[in-house]
C-alpha cells in the first residue's frame, strides 16, 4: 500500500506542475469572413458562373485561414503511413465513419516528418535549426506554427489538445524523461520521475493529455480526477503484483516472463479506459463523478486495437470485418508477431490467421502475405509500429 500511496503523491505533485506549465496563453482566434445576409441574395444580379463560384467562396469560411476553427479539425483520423506511404502520398482512415482517403501532400517534402496524432495531424519540424514544431492538417492544408523545438529523438510521442483558448502541443522525450508543453507562442518543460514517465507517456499516447478524463457535469477538478484515477489503476497494478515501470512501459513484452502485464490508457468518448493485458485482457472505465473504476464486460459496438506503441477504438458498424466487443492485440514471437482477438464477454482468445502476420525488419514489423491487406491487419500494423522522426534520422546521418 505504501508504494501505491507514493505513486499517488508523486502523480499529484507532477500534475500540479504540469497543469501550471500547461496554462495556455489567451490568443484571439483568426477572424472569420463576414457572411452576407441570405435575405439579400434574392435581389442580387445574375452573375457569370465563375463570378458565382467566387461569391460562394467569399461567403464560406476558408479552412486555411481559420485553422483553429473546430469545424475544420480532423477527428478520429489515423494515418497508415507505415504501410502505404509513398513519397508524399498517404492513406487516411476514419475510425468512426470507416471512410478511407488517399491524399497527395506535397507540402510534407518541405519539412521533416516527426510523427502523427490519433486525430490525423502531422507533427513536422522546420528543416532549419532550432527545428521548431509545425502541426499540419492534411484535410485542409492548414499549418499551426509552434515555438517548441522538436526533441532529437528517433521516436517522439505527442498529443494535441484544442480544449483551451489556444492549442496545446505536448511532446515527450524518452531519453531524458522530459515533457515539452507548448502553445503557439510559448514553451515550458517539465522533468518526470522515472516511475511516472511511463504513465504519462501512456496518457499522451491515448490522447488523454488535455483535460485529464474529466466528464461534463463532474464536480471534481481535472487534477483531482486524474490523481484519483491513477490511484485506482495503481490498486489494480498492486493486486496483479507487477512492476510499475513495466506496467506502463511502451517496450515490447519480455517473452517467456510472467511479469509482462501492461496497461493501455485511452480516451473513449470523453471517458478514461484502462485496458490491462496479461494472461487475460481486462477493461476498466474510470467514472470521475463517482470516483470508481468499473470492470467492463462490454464496450458495445466498438472494438479496441492494442500494439506496442498505440491503442485505439473503432466503430465496428462501419467496419463489417471487425467483431464488436473484442480486443485485437499483437503477440510477439521473437522476430515475428501474430494478431490475436479476445472477446471481452466470454474471454475467448483466438488467432486471426494460422500463419504469423508480421516479420521484423530492422525496427519495424512488416505485414506478410498477399495484398490487399485486411482492415484488421492494417489497424494492427498501425498500433504495433511507430514512425521514426525524420529529423532524428537526419541528425544521425
N, C-alpha and C positions, 0 to 999 in steps of 0.2 A: 504493500500500500504506500510506503514511503516513496518508492520510485514513481508511482503514479502521481502523487501529490507534487513531487519535484517537477515532473513534466508539466503539470498544470500551472505551477507557479512560473516556471521558465516561459511557458507559452504566453501567459498573461503579460509578463513584462515585455516579451518580444512584441506582442500585438500592440501594446501601448506605444512602443517606439515606432512600429511600422505605421500605425494609424496617424501619429504625428507627422511622420515623414511623408505620408500619402496625402496629407491635406492639400487639396487642389487649389491652384490659383484661379481666381474668378476671371474668366475671359468672356468677352462678348461673342456670341455666335455670329457666323457670317450673315450678312444681310441678305434677305430674300428679295427677289424681284417683285415689285408690286403688281398684283394681278388686276386685270381690267374688270370692271363691273359687268357681269353677264348680261344685265339688262340693256347695256349699250350695244350689244352685238347685233340686235335687230335693225339698228339704224346705220350700221357700218356699210360703206360702199362695197360693191363686188370687186374682189382683188384677183389678180392672176394667181395661178396655182402656186408658184414659188413664193409670192408675197404672202399667201395664206399660210403656207408652211412656216415662214418666218414669224408671222403673227402668233401661230400656235406655240412656237418655241419661246417667244417673248413672254407669253402668259403662263409658262410652265417653269417650275423650279429646275435649275440646272444642277444635276448631281455633282458636277466637277467643282462648281462654285460653292455648293452647300455640302461640303464633305462631312460635316458633323451632324447633318440633318438625319434624325433617327430613321426616317422612311427610306433612306438610301443605304443604310448599313446592312451588310450581309449577315444573315442569321442561319446558323447551323449548316454552313457550307464547309466541306473539307476538301483539301487539295491533294489528289493522289499523285503527287509529283514523283514519288519513288518508282512508280510503275509505268507511268505514261508520259512523263516529261520528255520532250524532245526539243532542245533549243529553248525557245520562249513559248512553246505550246504546252498547255496544261489541261488536265481533266479535273473538273469540279463536280462534286456530288452533294446534294442537299439531303441530309439525314432525316429531315422532317417530311419532305414532299416527294422524295425519290427522283427528283429531276437531275439529269446528267447534262453537263455543259462542257463543251470543248472551247477553249479560249486561246487565241493568239495574243501574247502580251509582250510586244517588242520593247516596252519600257524597262522590262527586267534586265535587259542587257546593259543598262546604264548604271546599275548598282550591283553590289554584292548581295545575293540572297542569303539571309541568315536562317530564317525558319518561317513557319506558318502557324496561324492560330486555329482554334477549333471552330471559329466562325468564318474562316476563309480569308483572313487578311494575310498579306505577305509582310514580314518584317525585313526591311532592307537596311543596308549600310552604305553611306557615301563611299565612293572609291577614294576620296582624298581624306587624309587624317584631319580631325580626330575620328573619322568614320561615324558621324552622327547617324542615329537611327531614323528611318523613314517607315511609315506604315502605309501600305498600298492596298487600295480596294480594287480587286480585279474585275468587279462587276461594273463599276463606274469610271475607273481610271483615276480616281482622286488620290492624292498623296497628302498625308499629315506629317509634317516635319517635327522632330523631337530634338531636344538638346542633348540627351543622353548618348554617350559614345557606346558602341556595341562592344560587349566584353570579348576578349580574344579567345573564345572557347570554340572548340570544334562542334560541340553540341550545346545550343543555348535554349533554355526553357523560358517561355514568355507567356504573358497574359495581357489582354487589352480590355479595359473597362470604360464604358461610356455612361456610367451611372452618376458621375459627378459633373460639376459645371464645365470641366474640360476633361478630355480623355486622359486616362492614366495607363501608361505602359509600364509593365513590370518585367524585368529581365533578371534571371538568376544565373550566377556564375558558380559552377560546382567546385572549381579548383581552390577558391578562397572562401566558399560558403558566404557569399555576399549577394545582397539583393539591390537592384537598381530600380528606383521608383521615379518616374518622370512624367510630368505634364509637358505640353509642347515647349514651354519656356522655362522650366526649372527641373533640377535633378537633385535627388538625395540618395544616399546609400545607407545600408544597414547591414552590419555583420551578424551572422547567425551562430548560435551554438550548434555544434555538430549533431547533437541529439535531436535538434528541432529542424535542422535544414531539410531532411528528407520529408518531413511532414509538410512544410511549406512548399517544397517542390511539388509534392503530390497535389496540393491545393491549387497551385498555379496551373499545373497540367490539366486539372479537372475543371478549369475555368471558374475557380472559387476565390480569386484574389480580389474581387471587387468589394461587395458589401457583406461578405462573410456569412452566407447562408441565413440571412435574417428575413423571414417572410413578412408580407404585408400584414399589418394589424398586431404584430408582436409587441409586447410591452418592454422587451429586453433591448439593451443596446447591442449593436453588432459585435462589439468586443466581448460582452458577456456571453452572447450566444456562441461565439467562437470558442471561448475558454471552456464553456460547459460541454460543447460538442467534443472537444479534444479530450476532456476528462472521461466522457462516456466511452469514446473509442479506446482510450488508454486502459479502461477497465476490461474491455474485451481482449485487448492485447495481453493484459496480465493473466486473464483466465486461460489463454492459449499458451502461456509460458514461452513467448517468443521474444527475440532480441529487438528492441525498439529501432535500432539502426537498420536491421534487415526488414523490419515490418513496413517501413516507409521508403525503403530503398528502391531506386529505379534500375538497379543492376539485375541481370538475369538471375534466376534462382540457382542455388548450388545443387547440381544434380546429385541425387542419392542421399542428400541430407534431410533430416526430418524438419529442421528449423528453416523452412523455406516459405512460410506463410507470409503473404504480403497483403497490404491494404491499398485499395484504389479509391480515391475521393473524386467525386464529380458533382456538378450541378445537374439537377434533374427537375426541370420545370420550376426553378426557383427554390428547390429543396436540396439539402445535402444528402447524398447517398454515399455510403461506405460499403464497398464490395470487398470482402475478405476471402482470399483464395489460398487454400491449403490443401489438405486431403479432401475437403469439401469446399463448395462455393456458397458463401452466405452473404446476404444483402441486408443492410440496415439503413433505415431512414431516420434522420435526426429531426425531431419536432421541437423547434425553438420555443414555441408557445408554451409547451408543457415541460420542456427540458428533459425529454425522454428519447431513448434510442430504441426504435422498433425493429424487430426482426421480421422481414417481409417474406411472404410466400408467393407473392405475385407482383409483377410490375406491369400488369395489364397487357396492352397490345404492343409493348416495347421489348426490345432485346438489347443486351449490353455486350459490347466487344471490349476485351481486355488484351493488352500486349505488354511488352517490357516497358514501353515508353509512353503509351497513351491509353485512354479509355473513352468510350463514347456510347451514347444510346441512340437507337434508330427506331422509327415508327414502322413496325412490320406490316401495317396495312398498305404501305407504299412500296414494300419490298416483298413480293409474294414468296420468294425462295427462302426467306429468313423466318424462322419459327418464333412466335411470340413467347414471352415469359421464359426466355432462355438466356444463358450467358455463354458467349463464344470466346474461347481463350486459346492462346498458343502454348503448346507444351514443347519445350526444347529437349532434343535428344542428341546431345553432343553438337555436331556440325549440321544438324538438320532440325526441323521442327514440324509439328503437325497441328491441325486445328481440331479442337475438342469442343463439344457442346454439352452444357449441363442444364437440364430442366430444373427450374427453381422450385417447382411444386413437389415433384417426386424425387429430386436429386439424382435422376438417372443421367449417367455420363456416357457419351459415345463419340467416336471419331467421325469427322466429316467424310473422310475417304480412307481407303485401305492403305494407300501409299503415303509417304511423307508429302507435305505441302510446300515446304521451304528447304533450301540448302543454303548454307552460309558461305558467302563470297566476300572475303575481306571483312568489313564490319557490318554488312547488310545481309538480311535474309531474303533470298530471291525466290519468287514463286517458280515452281517446276510444273511440268505438264503442258498440255496443249492449250493454246489460246482458242477462243476467248475465255478469260478467267471469269469465274462466277463472282457475284457481288460479295458473297461471304469471303472468298479468297482476297478480294481487293480491300475490304474493310479490315480483315485480319492483317494484311500487309501494312496498312496504314498505322495500326497500333503497335506492331512489333518493331517497326523501323522508325528512325528519326533522321531528318535531313542534317547533313553536315553543313556548317556555316562556311560559305564560300570565302568570307573574309578571313577566317582562321586558316583555311586551306591555302589561301594566297600568301598569308604571312609565313606559313611553314615552308612553302616552296621558295 
